[in-house]
Amino acid sequence: MANREDLAIIRAARAGEAAAQLTLGKRYLFGGNGLPQSPGTAYHWLERAARQGQADAWMLIAQHIPYEVVLQLARPHEAAQWYERAFDDGFTRAGLVLARLVLEHPSGTAAASAEQKAHALRALEVVAGEGNADAQWLLARQGERMPAPEAAAVALKPEQLQQWTQKAADAGIEQAQHALADSAWRQSDATAFQQRAQPLADALLRQHESGMAQLNAPSEALAAALGQQNILLLRRLAQVHLEDKRPDLPRAQQLLELAALACDRDAQLALGLLYGRVDESGARRFAGQGSANYKKAIRWLTLAGEQGMAAAWYVLSRIYLKPEFSQRNLADVQHYLERAAEMGHVDAQLECGVGAWRNRRDDPANDVRALYWLQKAATQGAQEAQALLDKVADRPQAAAWAVQARAQMSREQVNAHPFLAARIELAMLFGLTRPEALLVDLKQADCGHCLMIDIRSQYARSKRRLIMVETGEQRGALNRIGRLFEDMDCGPSGPEGNYRQRLYRLKTLLPQSQEDEEAEAQDLAA
């Protein structure tokens, strides 16, 4: 409780007396005489005294009111002036708070002029030069962000910024250490990266050692505690150890396990590969450095696959194919292979396509599946898939007879015979022969990525074949023509009749050349 002396000072301070405001600010700053210690209240009264020219007031603010207290004010950027005055009066440590208010806080950055920012940067350089690690790190960050004119104003060069970062890192600033490690990684300097990253990683392993022992599955809480920056560092450092001439597998395993338990899918994939002693193609790796643990490999690869890593499913298919694996299972091989292919893994797509094509005699639909996967792989640049496509299917090209027939049809004929006109258009787009065009059932033939032409039940001389759908125009035409035949029976009992009736209708509508008539006679004889 305030005593009489304090009450008198409070009344005088409220009345606007500068000396009383300064005295009251001191008492709230340090506590005692019946008044509690309150930095926020102390700043309130010291700031009022400072506005009346009390130099001791802004010096006390700069010496005893930290940046965290100022942040709680309604307009924290307005406090920058007191730290600036204290700095100009010789209290250099005030330059750090000044720089943070002007250069880091959004309201201060928006309100400060270019001259104020330059002054704050110069003050920050002075504090950094005195060995303050926080100032060194802030200066390094601000130097990277500031425009070239402002950087020139404080004479900061890139090599100087690197030196400030180096000093801050050597002083134990974790973010500076991360920055140097990241810079070394971008420059592909594995030695420098390991030098900076290893102490950070060792500290993380010690910090989370007990927690890791209690976890049986990946933990979102661990991921939040580590943060994405640390997880990335762990994974990169593990990669450096694995790519070394003499790989340190136990150390890499520790790093990957911590990152994998933090739900990082890339670390889970890498850990699964390490346990399986394989690379992403399934080939043997780290020969002579311990045997594979397929049980643990499958666990981590499955977790990675469930998070969207197609490579994990592909490697699982390679593991289940290995003759030394006690649970070798070809059904599982195909299952994982297809999962990888569905997620866009080009090698899995190629293998699915090749496998389906080799087994096309076991299932009539295998050639359609083969074409689907080969098209997917070829789109991603697989040359082997591109070469095999020409064996599996035909490419669409205009049929000369259809082009001629369509040119001869008048608008009235097209409107009178929409089904025949649609079939001629199909032949124009996909190079169908006359029997194929007249007999194809589009509802069965359209497989999305291709046309499966099989009219052998009505025209025995024909062969089953696939024609690729390659462009959006072709796909749109198929959709439009498909809607025309959607609710109609395209068989011989349908409204179009049998093949002879359809061929006769075509002949009646369109005059034919001698070659066409000979071909038609052969069709009728069949």
Disulfide bonds with the S-S distance in Angstrom:
none
